[in-house]
Amino acid sequence: MRRKSKERAMEPGFCPSRHEKERMLLLDYCSGELEPVEAAALRGHIEGCPDCAAWVEAQERVVAWMGEWEAPAVSAGFDQALAVQMAGERPAPWWRRWFAAMELRPAAAVAAVCVILAAGILLDRMPSPVAPEQAG
């Protein structure tokens, strides 16, 4: 938490619910992360400010709801169904996994262009055959 926010909380007329960046101060209050003096000053403000009181109450409801929530249980046959599905899938061949991992398609295109250019240059520089001179 920024020091400036904590100092502003002590100022008369300051309301963290009206400042987007200062709402972190209310979160720190709800989670018990403020120093006792700062928490007491903010508590005094919250008791007199309906906006901050509503915000803190909503935050406390969310925290209470999260404490009550339980993840749904996995169905009895889930593990077995997952194992059957995984057994039915065949892994890709090693060379396909390698090419996919390396993403060589653009590099392969550049290499092909380079080979064609090199072949063209070599063919252009090859000396043309000379007819043998006829003997005398």
C-alpha positions as CSV (number, residue, x, y, z in Angstrom):
1,M,0.0,0.0,0.0
2,R,1.3,3.4,-0.9
3,R,2.2,5.7,2.0
4,K,0.4,8.6,0.4
5,S,-2.9,6.7,0.4
6,K,-2.6,5.9,4.1
7,E,-1.8,9.5,5.0
8,R,-4.7,10.8,2.9
9,A,-7.1,8.4,4.8
10,M,-6.4,10.5,7.9
11,E,-7.4,13.8,6.1
12,P,-10.9,15.1,6.8
13,G,-13.2,14.9,3.8
14,F,-11.2,12.1,2.2
15,C,-13.3,9.3,0.9
16,P,-11.6,6.2,-0.7
17,S,-14.8,5.1,-2.4
18,R,-14.7,8.2,-4.6
19,H,-11.1,7.5,-5.9
20,E,-10.4,4.5,-8.0
21,K,-6.8,4.2,-6.9
22,E,-7.7,4.7,-3.2
23,R,-10.1,1.8,-3.1
24,M,-7.1,-0.4,-2.4
25,L,-7.1,1.2,1.0
26,L,-10.6,-0.3,1.6
27,L,-9.4,-3.7,0.5
28,D,-6.5,-3.5,2.9
29,Y,-8.9,-2.6,5.6
30,C,-11.2,-5.5,4.8
31,S,-8.3,-8.0,4.7
32,G,-6.8,-6.6,8.0
33,E,-3.6,-5.4,6.4
34,L,-3.7,-1.9,7.8
35,E,-1.8,-0.8,11.0
36,P,-4.2,-0.5,14.0
37,V,-4.0,3.3,14.0
38,E,-4.8,3.5,10.3
39,A,-7.6,0.9,10.6
40,A,-9.1,2.9,13.5
41,A,-9.1,6.1,11.5
42,L,-10.6,4.4,8.4
43,R,-13.2,2.7,10.6
44,G,-14.3,6.1,11.9
45,H,-14.7,7.3,8.3
46,I,-16.6,4.1,7.2
47,E,-19.0,4.5,10.1
48,G,-19.9,8.0,8.9
49,C,-19.8,7.3,5.1
50,P,-22.6,5.4,3.5
51,D,-20.7,4.8,0.3
52,C,-17.7,3.3,2.1
53,A,-19.9,1.3,4.5
54,A,-21.8,-0.2,1.5
55,W,-18.5,-1.0,-0.3
56,V,-17.1,-2.7,2.8
57,E,-20.3,-4.6,3.4
58,A,-20.3,-5.9,-0.2
59,Q,-16.7,-7.0,0.1
60,E,-17.5,-8.8,3.3
61,R,-20.4,-10.6,1.6
62,V,-18.1,-11.7,-1.2
63,V,-15.5,-13.0,1.3
64,A,-18.2,-14.9,3.2
65,W,-19.6,-16.4,0.0
66,M,-16.2,-17.5,-1.1
67,G,-15.7,-19.2,2.3
68,E,-19.0,-21.1,1.9
69,W,-18.5,-22.1,-1.8
70,E,-17.4,-25.7,-2.4
71,A,-16.2,-27.1,-5.7
72,P,-18.6,-29.6,-7.1
73,A,-17.6,-33.3,-6.7
74,V,-16.3,-35.1,-9.7
75,S,-18.6,-37.9,-11.0
76,A,-17.8,-41.4,-9.9
77,G,-16.7,-42.6,-13.4
78,F,-14.8,-39.5,-14.4
79,D,-11.3,-41.0,-13.8
80,Q,-12.1,-44.1,-15.8
81,A,-13.7,-42.2,-18.6
82,L,-10.7,-39.9,-18.8
83,A,-8.3,-42.9,-18.9
84,V,-10.3,-44.5,-21.7
85,Q,-10.3,-41.4,-23.7
86,M,-6.6,-40.8,-23.2
87,A,-5.8,-44.4,-24.2
88,G,-7.7,-44.0,-27.5
89,E,-5.6,-41.1,-28.6
90,R,-2.4,-41.8,-30.4
91,P,0.5,-39.5,-30.1
92,A,1.7,-37.7,-33.2
93,P,4.9,-39.1,-34.8
94,W,8.1,-37.6,-33.4
95,W,9.0,-35.7,-36.6
96,R,5.6,-34.0,-36.7
97,R,5.9,-33.0,-33.0
98,W,9.4,-31.6,-33.8
99,F,8.3,-29.6,-36.8
100,A,5.3,-28.3,-34.9
101,A,7.4,-27.3,-31.9
102,M,10.0,-25.6,-34.1
103,E,7.4,-23.9,-36.4
104,L,9.8,-24.3,-39.3
105,R,7.3,-23.5,-42.1
106,P,8.5,-19.9,-42.6
107,A,12.1,-21.0,-42.3
108,A,11.5,-23.8,-44.8
109,A,10.0,-21.3,-47.3
110,V,13.0,-19.0,-47.0
111,A,15.4,-22.0,-47.4
112,A,13.6,-23.1,-50.5
113,V,13.9,-19.6,-52.0
114,C,17.6,-19.5,-51.2
115,V,18.2,-22.9,-52.8
116,I,16.4,-21.8,-56.0
117,L,18.4,-18.5,-56.1
118,A,21.7,-20.3,-55.5
119,A,20.9,-22.8,-58.3
120,G,20.0,-20.0,-60.6
121,I,23.3,-18.2,-59.9
122,L,25.4,-21.3,-60.3
123,L,23.7,-22.2,-63.6
124,D,24.2,-18.7,-64.9
125,R,28.0,-18.7,-64.1
126,M,28.7,-22.2,-65.5
127,P,30.8,-21.9,-68.6
128,S,29.0,-22.9,-71.8
129,P,30.5,-25.8,-73.7
130,V,33.0,-24.8,-76.4
131,A,33.1,-26.8,-79.6
132,P,36.4,-28.6,-80.0
133,E,38.7,-27.1,-82.6
134,Q,39.0,-29.1,-85.8
135,A,42.4,-30.3,-86.5
136,G,44.2,-28.8,-89.4
